[in-house]
Structure formats: structure tokens, C-alpha cells
Amino acid sequence: MNPLQLFLPCAAGVEGFLADEVHAITGYSGHDLMVGRGGVLVRGSWRDAMLLNLHSRLAQRVLVQLSQSMYRSENDLYRAASEVAWEIWFSTRETFKIEVTAQHSPLTSLNFAALRVKDAIADRFRARTQDKRPSVETRHPDVRVHLHLTTDEATIYIDTSGEALFKRGWREDKGDAPLKETLAAAMIAATGWDPHGEQPQPLYDPCCGSGTVLIEAAQIARRIPPGILRRFAFEKLVPFQRHVWEAMLDDAEAAILPESPVGIYGSDIAFRMVDFAQRNAERAGVADTIELRGGDALQRMPPCEQPGVMLLNPPYGERIAAAGVAGRDARERMGVVERAGRETAQTEDGVEFFSQLAAHWKKNYAGWSAYMLTPDMKLPGKMRLKESRRTPMWNGPIECRLFRFDMIKGAVKPRKPAPEGDVA
């Protein structure tokens, strides 16, 4: 098969980290590996597509570009799709679905655009297979075809992943606001944490929830591929060769380490969430790699003597109570009240909680680096700490920052009193 144009979409802000990951997996660089808006372009092979599905932690999917052309109407989309040799990718036995995304498209109906591409695929198969055509299946298709429209350009892809790649196959237990595995992996990449470096550091998540950050870190430390537990759409496409894929899996399994070279720790005030994290870790094959405990983030002491990296997606507003303030007295200290069955922190958007957390860290976590992902651009002020780095990162449609704070022992700076006349 000729070289393929692969596109790996990712969360905004993650493109550079994904390019580094793709280089590490495939060895490609230069014109064969380019960073685009919202993803990475790779000039690779069918084998690379399988390899990236198995090993990429940051990509949302691995798409093969089949067509790119200018368009003005739905008839142009029909014509472009008709010229794609669909028969070399799948047969009439497979079901398929058209998924459309658009940026400033002049078309009035994306559903009609999808319908025209569907018609083109069906008509091409009918013309070549004695009036047989594959069926459409919208819920669980064998094949996903992606149409992306800009103002005047239409790009058609075939999806080699199937289910989005953040679905690793191990998370069944989750909390109210679970962090996607791909975003957790991006957070780890942004810290530069390297368990296989010359001086590996321990990693600790004091608000671990269902354990997503910890499990991603543990699999990285053990060299367990993120896709080792799941199936992929490419297994139902024509170019797929079972023996090649089995050999790839054998190589990946042979490279797995029996243990982590560094400690990985997690805690959460909600013992229910600690149980969730433990069960998820068991399914992911890293239960023995992660040390989990219950405990209040405002009281938890360092899990080990060696300073390391703290990495967390802290709660805000209604979720602050879940970060934990152990015991009833602490709940009252934060002003937590019960409202409609949910706990809401009655503070200045968590100012009290985060300032107490910063004071606790400065007193007890000297030498540690703390990374916090938040949509709150004012978080450093609430913690009365100066960040040493801020990395833009998007959590779906929400713009966030990954703040880095370097813990130096000492008191947190007192908050300046408000000028007279200001309303607190």
C-alpha cells in the first residue's frame, strides 16, 4: 500500500506533546510529521496506523485521509466521495456511519451533507458489486467515515480506531466528573515526568478520584500500551492482517516491565472513590504499582521521603467538598452546606480551601513540584503562590491552564487587606 496521510486529532493545546509522542512511537520527523491545528499529520504506513492506535496516549483517533477537495455544495461532496475507492477499505458485509464536523461551513444542513456522502458510498458499491451495498448503522458501526468541512474545503477520512482512544477498556467505576484518559496523559506529558530517566521522581495525586492520572502514570512506568485491552476498527478493514497485529501485540507484551522504577501514590477523601480507583487499577493491570489511601488533601503528609511531582485536577465550586475536608468540623470550617443533595462550598470560589492547601504544601512538601489543571485563571492568587509555569490545555470545550508551583518551605504570603470602600 502507498504511504498514507494519517491525521491524529487531539485536545487543543496538546498538539506539540502528541507530535513528540508520535516521533517516539514511529521515529518520524520533518515533513513526515507535522503539527496542525487540533492534531498531528503523519505520512506513514498501515503498520504505523496500527502501532499508533496501540501506543498513543494523547491522540483521540487515528484517521486515514482519503480525499481532500474544494466544495461549494452537497453535490461536490457526493462527487468527492464517489471518487474514493471504498472497496479497498471495506466490503458490503460491514456496516458504516458518516460523522460530520464543520468550521464555518456555508452548508445549511450537516445532516444532508452526511446523507450525500452516504449515497455516494452506497452507489459506488452498487456499481461494482451487482447492486449490493453496505448497510448504515448509527450506534455501533463497523466502519466510521469522517467528513470535515471548512469554509471551502472538504476532507474525508476513514477511522482506524473505532471507539475514541480515551476508552482504554479498564474504566468501569467513575465519579461525577471523570477526567478523560487522554487528558490525564497530556497532563503527565506536560510535566515532563519520566519514570525511566536518570533520576526518576515519585508521582502523587492527592485528589485522585477514580484514579485516571495514577493509572496512566503507572502504565507509562510499566510500559503497558494504552490500547492493550481493547479492540480497534482497523481489525474489520480490508488491509488488516491478523498475524501482523498478533506479532505487534506480542512485541508490546514482551516490553512490559514487572514493576515501576518509581513510586506512584494516590489519595482521596472519599473512600468510595479510592475503591473505584483500586478496581480500575486492577482492570488496567497496575493494582500492585499504585499505593492508594483515603485522606483529606489538607492533612495528607507526603507519601514518601523523596520529593517528587504532585499532579491533580482539583475540584472547584460544588466539587470542592469532594477534595476533602476530613470530618464534620472541617466541613463547617469551609462553610460546606447541603443543597439539593449536593455539597456546595460557600467560600470565594474555593479561596479558603486553596489557600489552606497551599499552606499545607509549603509546610510539608518542600522540594515537591505541584501541577494543577484548572479553568480558573486566578487560581495562583487564591493559593497566594506564584506559578513557575502555566501550560494552556483544553478540557473539551473548557479552556484550562496547567499551573506549576514549586514548593519552598515557608509561610504563604498573607492576603492584602481590601482597600476601604471595596466590597469583599
N, C-alpha and C positions, 0 to 999 in steps of 0.2 A: 504494500500500500504506500502511496506517495506521502510525503510529510504532511502532517495535519496542523491546522491552525486551532490551537486549544485556547479557550478562554476560561479562566478560573475567577468567578466573581467572589468578592469578599466584602466585609463591612467597611464602610468609609473610614479612612484613617489607618487601615491595616495593610494597604497595598504594598508598602515597602517591606514590611515584615514577611508578607506572603512571597514576594519576589526572592527574598533571602532563603525562605524555606524551599521554594521550588528549585533554586540553584543547588541547595544541599541534597535534594532528592534526586535530581536529574543531571546535575552538572552543567546545565545550560546557562549561557550568559550572552551579553552583547545583543545582536539583532535577533537571536533566538529566544530571548527573554526580555520582555518589555513591560513596564508598569503603565497601566492605563487607568482611566477613571473608574473606580469601583471594582478593580480586578487586575489580573495579570494575564498577558498574552504570551503563549509559548508555541514555538514552532517545533513540534515534536512528533512522536510516533504513537501508534496504537498502544504499544507496550508502555509508553510514558503515561498515557491516559489511565491505564490500569494502575500503574505504580503510584500516580498522584492520588487517585481515589483511595488507595490503601493507606498512604502515608501522610497526606496533607491534613494538618490540624486546623488550618486557617481558612482554606477555601470553602465556599458554600456548595459548589458543584464543580464538576469538570465537564465543560461543554465543547463539542467539536463544531467549528464554524463550517457550514455547508454552502452558504450563499451570502453575498453582500451586494446590494444594488440600490440605485436611486428609485424612488417611487413617488407617485402623486395621488394614486387612487388604489382601491382594493383590487382592481384588475391587474395592476402592476405587481401586487403581492401574489396573485394567482399565477402570473407568468413566471415570476422568480421561483416559486415553489415547484412549478411544473418542470423546471429545468434541472432540479436536483435528482440525482439517481438514487431514489429512496430504496430501490430494490437491492442495492449493495449493502444496505444497513439493516433492514428488517424485512420480514415476509408477511404474507396475508394472514398468517396464524397469530401474529402478535396484535394486541390492542394498542391504541395510541391516543394521545391527547395533545392539543395545542395550547400553549401558555403564552400570553402576550404581555410584554411590558412596553412602556412608552415614555418618551420625554419630549414634550412639545409636539406631538404628532398632530397634523391637521385633520386626521380622520375623526369622524363624529362617533363611530362605534368600534371599539376594540373587539367586541364580540363578533361583529360582522367580518372584521379583518381575520380573526381566527377561523371563522367559517370558510372564508375563501381559500385559506391555506389548507384547511382540511379537505376541501373539494379538490384542490389541485393534487394532493397526495392520493386521494381515492381514485381520481380519474387516471393518474399515471399508472397505478397498479392495474386498473381495469384494462387499460390499453395493452398491457404486457402479460396479463395472466388469465386470459379468457374470461374477462368480466368479473374476476374475483378481486376483492379489496379487503383490507384490514378493517376491523371494527373500532369504533370510538369507545373509549372507557374513561370517564372523567374522574373516578375515585382512585382506582388502583391500576393505572395503565402499565403495560409492559414497556412502552416507549413514550418518552416526553419530547416533544418538539417545541423549541422556544423561538418565538418571534420577537425581536426587539426593534422598536421604531423610534427614530429621532425625527427631527423636522422634515428631512427629505431622504433619509437612508434607512433601508430595511435589512436586518441581518437575521439569518435563520441558522439555528443551532440544533444539533441532536444531543440529548443529555445522556452522558455515560454513567451518571451517579444514581439516578432514580430518586429515592428519598434524599432530602437535603443532608449534606455530610455532617452537620452537627448531630444528627441522630446516630450516635455511635453503637447503640444496641445494648447499653448497660443501664441507662437511667429509667427506672420504673417508679421510684419513690422521689417525689419532688415537693418543694414548698409552694408558697403562693406566688412568688416572683422568681422563678428559676433562671439562672444565668445560662445562656447558651454555651455549649461546649466550645464552639469556635471562638466566641468572645473571651472565654476563660483562657484559652490557649493564646489568644492575642495579647491578653494582659501579661501572661508569663513571658512571651516573646519580647514585649516592650521593656520588661525589667532587665533583660539580658541574663536572667538566671540560667546557669549552665551546670547541671549536676555532674557533668563529665569533664569540667575544666580542671585546671591545675589546683585551684583552691575552692572546691565546691562549698556552697553555703546551704545551711538548712532553710526550709521554707515553712512558713506558718500562716494559717488563715484563722484569725480569732472570731470570725463571724461566718463559719464555713457553710451554714445552711445544709443543703443536701450533698455537699462535697464536690461540686463540679471543679473548682480550681484545684483542689487537692488531688483528685483522680487524674486530671490532665497532667499535673506535675509528676505524679507517681508513674504514669505510663511513659512520660518522657524519660524519667530517670531509669526505668527498666527497659527502655527501647521497645515498648509494646506499641505496634501501629494502631492508630485510632480506628481504622476500618477492619480490624482483625475479626470482629464479632458479627459483621453484617453482610448483607448481600448487595449487589450493585446492578444497575440496569444494563451495563455492558455485557452481563452474562447471558442476556437474551438477544444480543445483536449479532448480525451475521459474521463479523470479523473475529468473534470470540473463539478462542481455542482453550478448552478445558485444561489440557496438560501444561500449557504455558502459565496459566493462572495458578494451578496447583504448585508448580515449581516456585513461583513467586511467593506464595504463602509459606512454602517450606523454608525458603531463604529468610523470610521475615521472622518466622518462629524460631529458627536457629540462632538469630541475633538477639533474642530476648535475654535479658540478664536475670539471674535468680533473685537478686536483691538490689535495693537502691544504694548508690555510693554515699548518700547523704540523707539525713533525717527529714521527714515530711510530717507536719503536725497540723491538727485542726481542732477547733473547739467551737461550741455554740451554747448559748444559754438554754435553748430549747432541747431537752433530751430527745424529744421526738425527732428533731432534725438530725441529731447525732446518730440515732438509729437509722434514719433514712440514708445518711452518708455511709454508714457501715455496710448496709445492704447493697448500695450502689457500688461501693468499692469491691465487695465480694464478687458481684457480677462482672466487674471490669478486670478482675484478676489481680487486684492490688491491695486486698484487705490487710495483708501482712506487712505492707510497705508504709501504710499511713497509721499514725498514732492519733486516735480520736478521744476527746474527753468533753464532758459537759463543763460549762463555766461561764461566768459573766466576763464580757470583754473588758469591763472596767476594773476587774480584780485579778484576771488571769496573769500569772507570772510567766516569764519566758519558759518555753518547753524544753530548752536545752541550754547548756553553758555557752556554746559558741554563738556569737551574734550572727544573724542571717537576714533573710528577707521576709517581711510580712507583706502579704498580698490579700486584699479584700475588696469586696463590693459592698460597702457599708449600707445599712438601711437609712431611710430618710422619712421624715414626717410620720405617717402612720406606721411605717415599718421600723422606726427607731426602737420601739419596745422590744422587737424581736432580736435586736443586737444584744439586748440583755442588760438588765439591771437586777442583780440577784436579790430575791427576797422582797417582801412587801414594803419594807422601809425604803429600799432603793427605788421601788416603783413610785412611792409617794414623793421621794426626793425629786424625781424627774417630773412629777406632776402628771403621771400617766392616769388616764381615766378610761372607763369602759364606755364605748359609744357604738350602738348598733352591732354589738358582738365583736368589735374590733378595738384594739388598743391604739390610742392616738396620743402622741407626745405633745403636751401642752407647754412647749418651750418655743423659743425663737427659732423655728425650723431646726431644732436639734442643737442649738448653740451650747446649752448646758452639757448635753451628752458628749459632744465632740470636744469641748474644752476639757472635760474631765478625762476623756480618753487620751488626749494629748499629754495632760499632766501625768497620767499613769505611765504612759510610754516613756516620757522624758526621765521619770524617776527610776524606772525598772528595765528599760530596753536600750540602754546606752550601747551604741555601736551597731544597732539594727537600722535597716532601711525599710521604711513603710511605704507601700504603694496603695493608693486608694482610688478606685474608679467611681466617679460621681458626675451627675449632670449639674451639680451645684458649683458654679464657678467661684463662689465666695467661701468655699469650704476652708481654705487656709486661714482666712480671717476668723472663722468660727473656732478653729483649733488654736488660733494665735500662734501659728507656726509659719515659717517661710519655706515654701516648697523649693527644692533644688532642681526640679524638672517638672514640666507638665506636657503630657503627650495627648494630642487630640485623638479621640476614638468615639465611634458612634455605636450605641446600643440600639439596633434597629433604627427607628426614626429619631431617637433621642441623642442630641449632641452631648458628649461627655468629655471629661479630662481624666487622665490617669496621673494623679499627683504623686510625686516622690517627696518624702520627708526623711531627712537624715537625723536620727535620734542622737542628740548630745545631752549628756546628763545635766539637769538643771531645771529650774522652775519655769513654767510657762509665763510669758510676759503678762502682767495684769492688764485687764482691759481698760482703756482710757475712759474716764467718765464723760458722759454726753454733755455737750455744751448746754448752758441754761436756755430754756425755751424749746429745746428739741423734745420730741415725743419719743419715749422709749418703745 
